């Protein structure tokens, strides 16, 4: 059995091997039917609009989505009707020329003279969608009858802490696993520094295919691995799916904590009891600790049409950027110094966010250990007319700082579950990076 780190390296090697010799049209929005797979980040969204027939104009965009309904006649009734594709079919290489095109830097630059990671998350989300459209592309159709949307960000592992704002960035990626209606895409980001591209991050996204009106699931082309290397990558996709099912089954929203976790929570509770009283209600904060309720940060976004995706909903990358920036600010305020991202993990897109929604974001430091901070960001939409709240996403971020941070201590049972959930995500991050 290969380790995830080895398989990520193998997937990156597959991308590099397939993309060699396909760089003749740098900077031009490519036509996938011509077999080209190298262009600029700025062209990705444009190409996606071409694929689904979306418009850059708000009013025209709405009409284009209405016209997409006629494309449903081209959907397959079973996966057996669709031709198998290889990993090579979906390989894409995209460049972000921050070094060679300085005008681009303004959008990506942060006040610390580094790159805004939230912008990188937006680019990864768009690229993952384009990779999946490359896998399902039918050259006989002008537009795709599929609506491919992000279901889950399984993992983003950082390989390098510094992203330079004045050096070119390269993204590569391809489909690594396919079910009947879902697709796993892996992406790798590297940066050119002193003439050499070095790895920055690995990302795994899970996408789902729906019909032209984005109302029901739709079948996608099966994936045919070629050779033992691709077979191992595909098998890791099966393992990832099984792991996600197991984690969902063991969720603290469904089952009680383990015996070890219950003991841990009880010990935390005992450490907060006032020794001067014989009472379960008298609680004191242990030294070098912070109550969880004092480690929160909140935000609000009004969802304008500018942030829409190609399907007339709020762009998932925008949601990730806003959640990351709030989580980063929360970790920064908690630690009193600049945090460095270690990993993003298990972002589940539960419900699309409609244009005009009030998006409420709530960030919570839920677990700390040494110089590490685990942050959970919960997002929900508020309907101002009905006052109904609906959860849309839950984000998990692992940060590291340059000094030991206080322990967070839960008061209530609900906070205790957040604490244990945070520890589970932190432990998983440490295992994946070991």
C-alpha positions in Angstrom: 0.0 0.0 0.0 1.4 3.4 -1.0 1.3 6.3 1.4 -0.9 9.4 0.5 2.3 11.5 0.1 3.8 9.0 -2.4 0.5 8.9 -4.4 0.3 12.7 -4.5 3.9 12.7 -5.9 2.8 10.1 -8.4 -0.2 12.1 -9.4 2.0 15.2 -9.8 4.3 13.2 -12.0 1.4 12.0 -14.2 0.4 15.7 -14.7 3.9 16.7 -15.7 4.3 13.8 -18.1 1.0 14.4 -19.9 1.5 18.2 -20.1 4.9 18.0 -21.7 4.9 19.3 -25.3 1.4 20.9 -24.9 2.5 24.5 -24.2 2.3 26.0 -27.7 -0.7 28.3 -26.9 0.4 30.1 -23.8 -2.1 32.7 -22.6 -4.9 31.7 -24.9 -8.2 30.3 -23.7 -8.0 26.7 -25.0 -10.5 24.6 -26.7 -10.5 21.2 -25.1 -11.6 19.5 -28.3 -8.3 20.5 -29.8 -6.4 18.7 -27.0 -4.7 21.8 -25.5 -4.3 22.0 -21.8 -2.1 25.0 -21.0 -3.4 28.5 -20.4 -3.7 31.2 -17.8 -5.8 31.3 -14.6 -7.6 34.4 -16.0 -8.9 32.2 -18.8 -10.4 29.4 -16.7 -13.6 31.2 -15.7 -14.0 32.3 -19.3 -13.7 28.8 -20.6 -16.2 27.5 -18.1 -18.7 30.1 -19.3 -18.2 28.9 -22.9 -18.8 25.3 -21.8 -22.1 25.9 -20.2 -23.2 28.9 -22.2 -23.1 31.4 -19.4 -22.9 35.2 -19.9 -20.8 37.8 -18.1 -23.9 40.0 -18.1 -26.3 39.5 -15.2 -29.5 39.8 -17.2 -28.2 37.7 -20.2 -26.8 35.2 -17.7 -30.3 34.4 -16.4 -31.7 33.9 -19.9 -28.8 31.6 -20.7 -29.6 29.4 -17.7 -33.2 29.1 -18.9 -32.0 28.0 -22.3 -29.8 25.3 -20.8 -32.9 23.3 -20.0 -33.0 22.0 -23.6 -29.6 20.4 -23.2 -31.1 17.7 -20.9 -32.0 15.6 -24.0 -28.2 14.9 -24.4 -27.8 13.3 -21.0 -26.9 9.6 -20.8 -29.5 7.4 -19.2 -26.8 5.1 -17.8 -23.1 5.3 -17.4 -22.7 2.3 -19.8 -23.7 4.7 -22.7 -20.7 6.9 -22.1 -17.1 6.2 -23.4 -14.4 5.5 -20.8 -11.8 8.2 -20.4 -8.2 8.1 -19.2 -6.4 10.3 -16.7 -4.6 11.9 -19.7 -7.9 13.2 -21.1 -8.4 15.5 -18.1 -4.9 16.8 -17.5 -4.7 20.6 -17.4 -1.8 23.0 -16.7 -2.7 26.5 -15.8 -0.3 29.4 -15.0 -0.6 32.4 -12.8 2.1 34.7 -14.0 2.6 36.9 -10.9 6.3 37.3 -11.8 6.1 37.9 -15.5 2.8 40.0 -15.4 3.1 42.4 -12.4 -0.4 43.9 -13.0 -1.9 40.7 -11.7 -0.2 41.0 -8.3 -2.7 43.6 -6.9 -5.5 41.1 -6.7 -3.4 38.5 -4.9 -1.2 40.6 -2.7 -1.8 40.7 1.1 -0.6 43.3 3.6 2.2 40.9 4.7 3.7 41.0 1.2 2.7 37.5 0.5 -0.1 35.9 -1.5 -3.7 35.9 -0.3 -4.5 32.2 0.1 -8.2 32.8 -0.2 -7.6 33.8 -3.8 -5.7 30.6 -4.4 -8.7 28.6 -3.1 -10.9 30.4 -5.6 -8.5 29.4 -8.4 -8.4 25.8 -7.2 -12.2 25.6 -7.1 -12.5 26.9 -10.7 -9.7 24.6 -11.9 -11.3 21.5 -10.3 -14.6 22.2 -12.2 -12.7 22.7 -15.5 -10.7 19.4 -15.0 -14.0 17.5 -14.6 -15.5 19.1 -17.7 -12.3 18.0 -19.5 -13.1 14.4 -18.4 -16.7 14.6 -19.6 -16.2 16.7 -22.7 -18.2 15.6 -25.8 -16.6 17.2 -28.9 -19.9 16.7 -30.8 -21.7 19.1 -28.6 -21.2 22.9 -28.5 -22.2 23.1 -24.8 -22.1 20.6 -22.0 -25.5 19.3 -20.7 -23.8 18.7 -17.3 -23.8 21.0 -14.3 -20.6 20.1 -12.4 -20.4 21.6 -8.9 -18.2 21.2 -5.9 -19.4 18.8 -3.3 -16.4 18.5 -1.0 -12.9 19.8 -0.5 -11.4 16.6 0.8 -7.9 18.0 1.7 -5.5 20.8 0.9 -2.0 20.0 2.3 0.6 22.7 2.3 4.1 21.7 1.3 5.6 25.1 1.6 4.8 28.0 4.0 5.8 30.9 1.8 4.0 31.9 -1.4 6.0 34.7 -3.1 3.9 37.5 -4.6 6.3 38.2 -7.5 7.0 34.7 -8.8 5.1 32.7 -11.3 2.7 29.9 -10.1 1.8 26.8 -11.9 -1.3 24.6 -11.3 -1.6 21.1 -12.7 -4.3 18.5 -12.2 -6.4 15.7 -13.5 -9.2 13.3 -12.6 -8.1 10.5 -10.3 -11.3 8.7 -9.5 -14.8 8.5 -10.8 -18.1 7.0 -9.5 -21.4 7.0 -11.3 -22.1 10.7 -10.7 -19.2 12.0 -8.7 -15.6 12.8 -9.6 -12.4 13.2 -7.6 -9.8 15.7 -9.0 -6.3 16.2 -7.6 -4.4 19.4 -8.2 -0.8 20.4 -7.5 0.5 23.9 -7.1 4.2 24.9 -7.6 6.0 28.2 -7.8 9.0 29.3 -9.8 11.7 30.7 -7.5 15.2 31.3 -8.7 14.5 29.4 -11.9 13.2 26.2 -10.2 9.6 25.1 -9.6 9.0 23.8 -6.1 5.9 22.2 -4.6 3.5 24.5 -2.7 0.4 22.4 -2.1 -1.6 19.3 -3.0 -5.4 19.5 -3.2 -8.2 16.9 -3.5 -11.7 18.0 -4.5 -14.8 15.9 -5.0 -17.3 17.2 -7.6 -20.8 16.0 -8.5 -22.5 16.0 -11.9 -26.1 17.2 -12.2 -28.4 17.8 -15.1 -28.5 21.0 -17.2 -30.9 22.7 -14.7 -28.9 21.5 -11.7 -31.9 19.7 -10.3 -30.9 16.0 -10.3 -27.8 13.7 -10.5 -26.4 12.9 -13.9 -24.1 10.1 -15.1 -20.5 10.8 -16.1 -17.9 9.0 -18.2 -16.1 6.1 -16.4 -12.4 6.4 -15.8 -10.0 3.7 -17.2 -6.6 3.7 -15.4 -3.6 2.9 -17.6 -0.7 1.1 -16.0 0.1 0.3 -12.3 0.9 3.9 -11.4 -2.6 5.1 -12.4 -4.2 2.0 -10.9 -2.7 2.9 -7.6 -3.9 6.5 -7.9 -7.4 5.3 -8.7 -7.3 2.8 -5.8 -6.4 5.7 -3.5 -9.6 7.4 -4.7 -11.6 4.3 -3.6 -9.8 4.4 -0.2 -10.6 8.1 0.1 -14.3 7.4 -0.6 -14.4 4.7 2.1 -12.6 6.9 4.6 -15.2 9.7 4.0 -18.1 7.3 4.6 -16.4 6.0 7.8 -15.9 9.6 9.1 -19.5 10.5 8.4 -20.7 7.4 10.2 -18.5 8.2 13.2 -19.6 11.9 13.3 -20.3 13.3 16.8 -23.6 14.5 15.3 -24.6 10.8 15.0 -22.8 8.8 17.7 -21.4 9.3 21.1 -17.7 10.0 21.7 -15.3 7.1 22.2 -14.4 6.0 25.7 -11.0 7.7 25.4 -12.7 10.9 24.2 -15.3 10.8 27.1 -12.4 10.5 29.6 -10.6 13.4 28.0 -13.7 15.6 28.3 -14.3 14.6 31.9 -10.8 15.4 32.8 -11.1 18.8 31.2 -14.3 19.4 33.2 -12.6 18.3 36.5 -9.7 20.7 35.8 -12.2 23.6 35.8 -13.8 22.9 39.1 -13.1 25.3 41.9 -11.3 23.3 44.6 -12.6 25.7 47.3 -16.2 24.6 46.8 -17.9 21.2 46.5 -20.0 22.1 43.5 -20.3 21.1 39.9 -21.5 24.6 39.0 -18.5 26.6 40.3 -16.1 26.7 37.4 -12.7 28.4 37.1 -10.4 28.8 34.1 -7.1 26.9 34.4 -3.8 28.7 34.0 -2.8 29.5 30.4 -6.3 28.7 29.1 -9.1 30.5 27.3 -12.8 29.6 27.4 -14.0 28.5 24.0 -16.8 31.1 24.1 -14.0 33.8 24.2 -12.2 32.4 21.1 -14.8 33.3 18.4 -15.1 35.7 15.6 -18.1 36.4 13.3 -18.8 38.0 9.9 -21.6 38.8 7.5 -21.6 39.0 3.7 -24.4 40.2 1.4 -24.3 37.9 -1.6 -24.2 40.1 -4.7 -24.4 39.0 -8.4 -20.8 39.8 -8.9 -19.8 36.7 -6.9 -22.1 34.3 -8.8 -20.8 31.1 -10.5 -21.6 29.8 -14.0 -24.9 28.4 -12.6 -26.3 31.5 -11.1 -25.4 30.7 -7.5 -22.7 32.1 -5.3 -19.3 30.9 -6.3 -18.0 28.2 -4.0 -14.5 29.6 -4.2 -15.8 33.0 -2.9 -17.3 31.2 0.1 -14.0 29.4 0.8 -12.1 32.7 0.6 -14.3 34.4 3.0 -14.3 31.5 5.4 -10.5 31.2 5.3 -9.9 34.9 5.8 -12.2 34.9 8.9 -10.6 31.7 10.2 -7.1 33.2 9.7 -8.1 36.4 11.5 -9.6 34.4 14.4 -6.4 32.4 14.8 -4.3 35.6 14.5 -6.3 37.4 17.2 -6.2 34.3 19.4 -2.4 33.7 19.2 -1.4 37.3 19.0 0.8 36.6 16.0 0.6 35.7 12.3 -0.5 32.1 11.8 0.7 29.9 8.9 -1.8 27.5 7.2 -0.9 23.8 7.5 -4.0 22.2 5.9 -7.6 22.7 4.8 -9.8 19.6 5.4 -13.3 18.3 5.0 -15.1 21.3 3.5 -18.6 20.0 2.8 -21.0 22.0 0.5 -24.3 21.2 2.1 -26.5 23.7 0.3 -26.0 26.2 -2.5 -26.0 29.9 -1.6 -28.5 31.9 -3.6 -27.8 35.5 -4.9 -29.3 38.0 -2.5 -28.7 35.8 0.6 -27.4 37.1 3.9 -24.4 34.9 4.6 -23.5 34.6 8.3 -20.0 33.3 9.1 -19.0 32.1 12.6 -15.4 31.1 13.4 -14.3 29.2 16.5 -10.9 28.1 17.8 -12.0 24.6 18.8 -8.7 22.9 19.6 -5.1 23.9 20.3 -1.9 21.9 20.9 1.5 23.4 21.4 2.0 25.8 18.5 -1.0 24.6 16.6 -4.5 26.0 16.3 -7.5 24.2 14.8 -10.3 26.5 13.6 -13.8 25.6 12.5 -15.9 28.1 10.4 -19.6 27.6 10.1 -21.6 29.4 7.4 -25.3 29.7 7.1 -27.8 31.7 5.1 -30.5 33.8 6.7 -33.7 34.5 4.9 -34.7 37.9 6.1 -38.4 37.4 5.3 -38.9 34.1 7.1 -36.0 34.5 9.5 -35.0 30.9 8.7 -31.3 29.8 9.1 -29.9 27.1 6.9 -26.3 25.7 7.2 -24.4 25.9 3.9 -20.9 24.9 4.8 -18.5 23.9 7.5 -14.8 24.6 7.1 -11.8 23.2 9.0 -8.4 24.9 9.0 -5.2 23.9 10.7 -2.8 26.7 11.5 0.7 26.9 13.1 2.3 29.8 14.9 5.8 30.4 16.2 5.0 30.1 19.9 2.9 28.0 22.2 -0.7 29.1 22.5 -3.2 28.9 25.3 -5.4 25.8 25.6 -9.1 26.3 24.7 -11.5 24.9 27.3 -15.1 24.0 26.7 -17.8 24.9 29.2 -20.9 23.2 27.7 -21.5 19.7 26.2 -21.9 21.3 22.8 -18.5 23.0 23.1 -17.0 19.7 24.2 -18.2 18.1 21.0 -16.7 20.9 19.0 -13.4 20.4 20.9 -13.4 16.7 20.1 -14.3 17.3 16.5 -11.4 19.8 16.2 -9.0 17.3 17.8 -10.1 14.7 15.3 -9.4 17.0 12.3 -6.1 18.1 13.8 -4.9 14.5 14.4 -5.9 13.6 10.8 -3.8 16.6 9.5 -0.8 15.5 11.5 -1.1 12.0 10.3 -1.3 13.0 6.6 1.7 15.3 6.9 3.9 12.8 8.8 
